[in-house]
Amino acid sequence: MQRAIAGLPRVRPDIVFVSARLVVFVDGCFWHRCPDHGTDPKANAEWWRAKLDRNAERDRQVAQRLEDLGWQVIRVWAHENPLEAADRVARIVRSQEQRA
């Protein structure tokens, strides 16, 4: 069960490392406007553009709010190599926990 982060009741990160104050979001390329693979549907294009723009803006706002609250935010794209993404997250967790 995912839990909300204080101050952001609707935010549901995919992974939370409380001791490292790190949140990880795994984002789909379509839904979150991946700069490498994001696309705009041709059918009902205006509606989709607005929807996807809202998603991307919400992602930016959530990241900023989390950072303001002292959390570090990592976004992993669905197309990323899972082992490389896990290594990136692990390095950050280890470095944050060593500081504590």
Secondary structure as UniProt FT lines:
FT   TURN            6..7
FT   TURN            9..10
FT   STRAND          15..17
FT   TURN            18..21
FT   STRAND          22..27
FT   TURN            29..33
FT   TURN            35..37
FT   TURN            43..44
FT   HELIX           45..68
FT   TURN            69..70
FT   STRAND          72..77
FT   TURN            78..79
FT   HELIX           82..99
//
